[in-house]
Structures are given as structure tokens and as C-alpha cells.
Amino acid sequence: MGNEIKLNIFTPKKTDKNYPVLMFVHGGNWNTGNKKTYNLMGKNFARKNIIAVIPDYTLSPNADVDQMTKEVAAAIKFTKENVQKYHGNPQKIFVSGHSAGGQLAASAVMNPKFQISENTVSGIILIDAAGIDMKNYLEQNPPTSESNYDVTWSQDPQKWKEASPIYFINEKTPPFLIYVGEKTYPSIKVANENFLEALHPFQPIVKPIFLNKKHVPMVVQYFFPWSKRFDETLEFIKNVK
């Protein structure tokens, strides 16, 4: 593992199976967050016989969104190449992300510039994802120094578009499982509505799961092993061909 790839791996206790793999990319508005916060989440997935991989990435202002996405893509490639050592199935890798992590995870997989080979990722799980239609948001709210958005996104609309997964949906896009908080930020609701509208010509049966939660509780629920989200994730993994 190269110095640029920092991740935690949580594995089931039994080692006699070819387990599916879920990489979770944390949120934090692209300028906060740490993989260690999500250790309990990783352990809960491992208890459900899913190998959980939780990477770190360089935060703004020390990196822009392009660099962050490159680091997430590198973590995906590393996982693909090495997960068999942890009794994982390299043909059953799923990626997920909350908030900013949803944008980073989806962009790493969907934008061909990050060179994730077709069929590397079997499915994408968005948890109250932010930034999936960031070009639309920034056209109405140009980046300022607040939350380091001027560094994260630059002032270049072309870069906003390149970092918005909505522009890279096509017939080869992996299947989606999408969660949206009913009490989340309006910008996240709008972005998910736009994303679903663009996704439906290719994946018409995808319907978001709406939960009566605010933005942060949408990920905190994974800290509790009895959350229904684990069963839903297992069902999603099972149904992806």
C-alpha cells in the first residue's frame, strides 16, 4: 500500500467465504472528516459479512476536489487488487458515500478521467449525497472562501461540470441505491432530484429511500447494528447481477 493510500479495512470474523466489499467515503463538506470516525460503521458491516473499506483523502484547502477524487479512485484500485488477501470478492465491490463522500465516490467511478475500469464497481450507494450536481449549485452560489469552496471547486465552471457525477450517467453506470433525508438541506434534495431525473432513462426502477432524518443523522444511523440500512444494503448487493 502506497503512502498516498490511507484506509481502514474491517473484515468478518470467519475467513472461509468470498465476501462482498463495501467502500465507504466519509463526508464533511470536502474540508473536514476522518476515516477513524467511522470505525463503528465498518465493524457493523463486518458483522453483516461485508468487508468494509474506509479511506481517508486530503481535505481542502490542502487539496481540490480533483485531487480528492484521484485519491478515492486510487483506494478503489487498491481494493480491487488486494481484497482477496482479506477474503473479499474482487468481483463484488460496491462504493458508498455520505454527503461530500457521495460526490467523491460517484465521481471516482463514473468520470472516465479517473480510470476506474468498467465492471470494477458493482454498485453505488448514495447516502444523502451532496455535490452530485455541483455545477448547478455553484452557478447559483459561486464559490467563496467560506468552507474553502474557492480552493475546493475553483472559479471554473468546466471543473464544476467535471466533478458533477450527473454529467457522466450512461448505459454503463453501475446500479444505484439512493437514500435522501426528508429533513436534509434543500440543495441536497434538489441535487438528488436532478440526478434521479438524469438516471431514470438508464435505470428506470431506481427509487430513492426517503428517511425522516436530517443530514448528519443519515450517516449516524450506521453506528447502530440494528439499523435497517444493513439489511437493505445486503439485499441490494444480492440483487446486483
N, C-alpha and C positions, 0 to 999 in steps of 0.2 A: 504494500500500500504506500503510494507516494505521499510526500509531506503535504501536498496540496489537498489530499482527500482525508477528511476527518469525519468519522461516522461511528455510531454505536450499533451493535448487532445483538438482537435478542432472539434466542433460539428455544424451541420446545425442549423439555427435559429428555424425551425419548429421541433416540437418534436412528431409528430404524425405518424412517419414512422419507419420502421425497416431498418436502413441504413447500407450499406456495410461499411467495415472498412479497412483502409489502414495504415499500419505501415511503416514509412519511417526511415531508419537508415542512418545517415549522414556519409560522408566520411571525409578524412583528413589524409590519409597515416597512419592510426592507431595511430598517435601521436598528432593530432590537431583536432579541431572541437568542436562544441557545439550545442545542440538542439535549443537554442534560435535563432540562425542564420536563422532557417527555419520556424519561426513563420508565415511569409507571405505565404510560401508554404502551411502550414497547413490550414490557413484561406482560401486560394484559393480552396483547395479540399473541405472544408466545404461548400463553396458557391456552389459547384457542387453536393451537397448532398452525400458527402462521409465523414465519420468520419475519421479524420487524427490523428494518434498517432505517436509522435516523441520522442523516448527515447534518453537518454544520456547513455554513457558507459565509464568506466575508461580507460584512454588513456595510451599508452606506454610513458615513461618507468615504470609507476606505475602498469601496468598490461601487461600480454602477450596476444596473440590472443585467447588462450583458455579461459581465464578469461573474455575477452570482449564478446566472443560468449556466454558464460554462462549468462552474464547479458542481452544480447539481447534475449536469449531464455526465461529468467525469465520475461522479458517485454511482450513477446508473450503470455506466460501462463497467466500473469496478465490480459492482454487484453481479452483473451478468457473467463476468469472467471468473468470479471467485465463490459464488454462493454454494456451489456443490460441496465445498470444503465444510460448510455448515449444515449439510444435509438438505439444502434447498434445491428446488427445481428451477433451472435457468430458463425453462420454457413457460414458467408461470410467475412472471414478475409484474407486479402492479405498483403504480405510484399514486401517492396521495399528497394533499397539502391543505393546510388551513390558511385562510386569509392570503397574505403575500406568498406563502408557500404554495398555494394553489396555482397562482400565476407562474411561479418558477418551475414547478413540477410539470405543468401542462406545456409550457413554452419549451422546456428542455426536450420533451418528447416530440412535440408537434412541429416545431420550426426546424427545417432540414439543415440549417446552418450549424446546429449543434451535433449533427452527425450521429444521432441515435438510429441505428439500423432498423428497418421495417421488421415488425414482429418481435423486437426486443421486449417491448412492454405490452402486456396482455390487456390491461385496462387502466383507467384513470378515475380516481375518486376525489371529487372536489368537496371540501368542507367549508362552506361559507366563503368561497374563494373571492379574493379581491384581484383587480388588475387584469382580468381575463378579456376585458375590452377597454384597456387603459387609454388607447388613443382617443376614444370618445370622451372619456372623463377629462383628460388633460386639455382637450380642445376647449372645454368649458371652464376648466380650472387650471390655467397654465402653471407650470412648476415654479415654486419659490424656494427659499431656503428653509421654510418650515418642514420639519421631518426630513430634511436633506433631499427633498424631491428634485432640486436643481441639479444635484450630483447624480442621484439615482437614475433620473429619466432624461436629463439634458433638456435643451430647448428645441430639439429637432423632431418634428412630427413623424419623420420617416422611422426614427428609432422607436418612437412610441408604438408605431404600427408593427415593427418587427418584434416587439416584446409583448404584443397582444395576441394570445392564442386564438382568438376568434377569427383571425385572418388566415389561419392555417388548417382549418377544418376541411377535410375532404373524405373521399371514399375509403381511404386507408387509415383514418383516425381510429385509434383504439376505442372500445366501448367505454361509456361513461356511467358512473354512479354519482349523482349530484345532490348535495344537501344545502339547503338555504334556511337561515334563521328568519322566522317571521318578524322578529324584533331587531333585526340587524340594521346596518347602515343603509340608507336609501341608495347610495352609489353601488353597493354590492347587489342589492335587489335588481337595479337597472342592468348592471353588467351581466348578471345571470340570465335575466330575461332576454337580452340581446344574444347571448351565447346560445341559449336553447333554440332561439329562432333560427340561428345560423346552422345549428347542429341537426335539427329535425329533418331536413331533406336527406340526410345520410343515416341518421339514427332516429327514425320517427317514433319509436316506442319509449324513448327516454323521457321520464317524468321526474322532476325534482322531488325530493322528500323534504317537505316543509316541517320544521320543528318550532315549537313555541319557545324560542330562546333568543337571547341577544348574541352578539358576535363572539365574545370570549367564551361563554358557556358552550358554544357549539363545539369547541375542542376540549374543554374541561370534562365533558361527559365521558370522554375516552379514558379518564383516570379511574373510572369505576367499572370493575369487571362485569357487573350485571347489566351494563348498557346494551340496549337492543342493537346498537350500531355494529357490534361484533358479529351477531348473527346475520345481519344484513350484508356485511362485508363477506362473510363466508358464503352466503347464498349467491352474491354477485360473482365471486371467484368460481364457484361451482358451475354457474350457468354460462360463463365465457368459454367459448369453444376455441 
